[in-house]
């Protein structure tokens, strides 16, 4: 008679311990998985927040640079304008410039761009006639503010290439130096700080187109970018 092997069941407390072990391991795995997901989520949030914070920093910096570049070399305010009044003008200008981020996300026609420069000058002038010199913001200053700000946005890759470039004394002198007699005669003695008509602005644009094409550039924005940078080296 063969001995029948008897299966020995572990004590009840041992089975309970094993089950508890599996349960604990499963809970531990789920906990680790949950923690990993939470860490990954927090890292993504931090990276996103870092990108957003970086963009905010750059946005504020280029606004200040555009403001400084557009206003520093010209008489903008009345002699009796207070510091508070001048600050309000600057804040208003920065607010108007911010709106251009969306408007110029894609390319816009040249004439619409010129119209916006004129409207920008009028809007600031209407808002602060008692603070601004001769009661208005001149078109030459308006174009410098807008075109310089757009140049920063473009070089950062935030917008498409802008229609024009910032026209200041350096670029206008380069146009006089590099263009022919006819073009030099057309722009005459235009100074961007005193320029206050769309017609004068168009003359600068046409002169820049002539020089840019002659020197092998597809746009005046690209020509100005290289020309201005070479002047600094």
C-alpha positions in Angstrom: 0.0 0.0 0.0 1.5 3.2 -1.2 1.9 6.1 1.1 -0.3 9.0 0.1 1.5 12.2 0.1 -0.4 14.6 2.2 -0.4 18.3 1.3 0.4 20.3 4.3 -1.5 23.5 4.4 0.4 26.4 5.9 -1.1 27.8 9.0 -3.8 30.4 8.6 -1.7 33.2 10.0 1.1 32.4 7.4 -1.3 32.5 4.5 -2.6 35.8 5.8 1.0 37.1 6.0 1.7 36.0 2.4 -1.4 37.7 1.1 -0.6 40.8 3.1 2.9 40.7 1.5 1.5 40.6 -2.0 -0.9 43.4 -1.1 1.9 45.5 0.4 4.1 44.9 -2.6 1.2 45.9 -4.9 0.5 49.0 -2.9 4.2 49.9 -2.9 4.4 49.5 -6.7 1.3 51.6 -7.1 2.7 54.2 -4.7 6.0 54.3 -6.6 4.1 54.6 -9.9 2.0 57.3 -8.5 5.0 59.1 -7.1 6.8 58.8 -10.4 3.8 60.3 -12.2 3.5 63.0 -9.7 7.2 63.9 -10.0 7.0 63.8 -13.8 4.0 66.1 -13.7 5.6 68.5 -11.3 8.7 68.6 -13.5 6.6 69.3 -16.6 4.8 72.0 -14.7 8.1 73.5 -13.6 9.5 73.3 -17.2 6.4 75.0 -18.5 6.5 77.6 -15.8 10.2 78.2 -16.6 9.5 78.7 -20.3 6.6 81.0 -19.5 8.7 82.9 -17.0 11.6 83.2 -19.5 9.2 84.5 -22.2 7.8 87.0 -19.7 11.3 88.1 -18.9 12.2 88.5 -22.6 8.9 90.3 -23.3 9.6 92.9 -20.6 13.2 93.3 -21.6 12.4 94.0 -25.3 9.6 96.4 -24.4 12.1 98.4 -22.3 14.8 98.2 -25.0 12.3 99.4 -27.7 11.1 102.2 -25.4 14.7 103.3 -24.7 15.7 103.1 -28.3 12.7 105.0 -29.5 12.6 107.8 -27.0 16.2 108.4 -25.8 17.5 110.7 -28.6 14.5 112.9 -29.2 12.5 115.5 -27.3 9.3 113.8 -26.4 7.8 115.6 -23.5 7.0 119.2 -22.6 9.5 120.9 -20.4 7.0 121.1 -17.5 5.9 117.4 -17.8 6.2 115.7 -14.4 7.9 112.4 -13.8 4.5 110.8 -13.1 3.1 112.1 -16.4 6.1 110.9 -18.3 5.8 107.5 -16.6 2.1 107.2 -17.7 3.1 108.0 -21.3 5.7 105.2 -21.2 3.3 102.7 -19.7 0.7 103.6 -22.4 3.2 103.1 -25.2 4.3 99.7 -23.8 0.7 98.6 -23.6 0.2 99.6 -27.2 3.3 97.8 -28.3 2.3 94.6 -26.6 -0.8 94.4 -28.8 1.5 94.1 -31.8 2.5 90.5 -30.8 -0.7 89.1 -32.0 -1.3 91.6 -34.9 2.1 90.8 -36.5 2.1 87.0 -35.7 1.8 86.6 -39.5 3.0 89.0 -42.2 0.9 92.0 -43.0 0.8 94.3 -46.1 3.1 97.2 -46.2 0.4 99.9 -46.4 -1.4 98.5 -43.4 1.9 98.7 -41.5 2.3 102.3 -42.5 -1.2 103.0 -41.5 -0.6 101.4 -38.1 2.5 103.7 -37.5 0.3 106.8 -38.2 -2.5 105.5 -36.0 -0.1 104.7 -33.2 1.2 108.2 -33.2 -2.3 109.7 -33.2 -3.5 107.4 -30.4 -0.7 108.4 -28.1 -1.0 112.1 -29.1 -4.8 112.1 -28.4 -4.2 110.5 -25.0 -1.4 112.8 -23.8 -1.6 116.2 -25.6 -0.7 118.2 -22.5 2.4 116.0 -21.8 3.9 115.6 -25.2 6.2 118.2 -26.9 4.1 120.2 -29.5 1.1 118.1 -28.2 1.9 115.0 -30.2 4.1 112.0 -30.7 5.8 112.4 -34.1 5.6 109.7 -36.8 9.4 109.4 -36.8 9.3 108.3 -33.2 6.3 106.1 -33.7 8.0 104.2 -36.5 11.2 103.8 -34.5 9.2 102.4 -31.5 7.1 100.0 -33.6 9.8 98.9 -36.1 12.4 98.3 -33.3 10.0 96.3 -31.2 9.0 94.2 -34.2 12.7 93.6 -35.0 13.2 92.2 -31.5 10.1 89.9 -31.8 11.3 88.7 -35.2 14.8 87.9 -34.2 13.4 85.9 -31.3 11.3 83.9 -33.7 8.0 85.1 -32.2 6.6 86.7 -35.4 7.1 86.6 -39.1 9.6 89.0 -40.8 8.3 92.6 -40.4 7.6 94.8 -43.4 10.2 97.4 -42.6 13.1 98.2 -40.3 13.8 100.8 -37.7 14.9 104.1 -39.3 17.3 106.0 -37.0 20.1 108.4 -37.7 22.6 105.5 -38.2 20.5 103.8 -40.9 19.4 107.0 -42.6 23.1 108.0 -42.9 23.9 104.6 -44.3 21.2 105.1 -46.9 22.7 108.4 -47.9 26.1 106.9 -48.1 25.2 103.8 -50.1 22.5 105.1 -52.5 22.8 107.1 -55.7 22.3 110.9 -56.1 18.7 110.5 -57.0 17.9 108.5 -53.9 20.0 110.9 -51.7 18.0 113.8 -53.1 14.7 112.1 -52.3 15.5 111.6 -48.6 17.2 115.0 -48.3 17.9 116.0 -44.8 15.2 113.8 -43.2 15.8 113.3 -39.4 13.7 110.6 -37.8 13.4 112.6 -34.6 11.7 115.4 -36.5 9.9 113.4 -39.2 6.1 113.7 -38.9 4.5 112.6 -42.2 3.8 109.3 -43.9 5.2 110.7 -47.1 8.7 111.3 -45.6 8.5 107.8 -44.1 7.7 106.3 -47.5 10.8 108.0 -49.0 13.0 106.3 -46.4 11.3 102.9 -47.2 11.9 103.3 -50.9 15.5 104.3 -50.4 16.0 101.3 -48.2 14.5 99.0 -50.8 16.8 100.4 -53.4 19.9 99.9 -51.3 18.9 96.4 -50.0 18.1 95.1 -53.5 21.4 96.5 -54.9 23.3 94.8 -52.1 21.6 91.5 -52.6 19.1 91.4 -49.8 15.5 90.1 -50.2 14.1 92.6 -47.7 14.9 95.8 -45.9 14.5 94.1 -42.5 17.3 91.7 -43.4 19.5 94.4 -44.9 19.1 96.6 -41.7 19.8 93.7 -39.4 23.2 93.0 -41.1 24.0 96.6 -41.6 23.4 97.6 -38.0 25.3 94.6 -36.7 28.3 95.4 -38.9 28.3 99.0 -37.6 28.7 97.7 -34.1 31.7 95.4 -34.8 
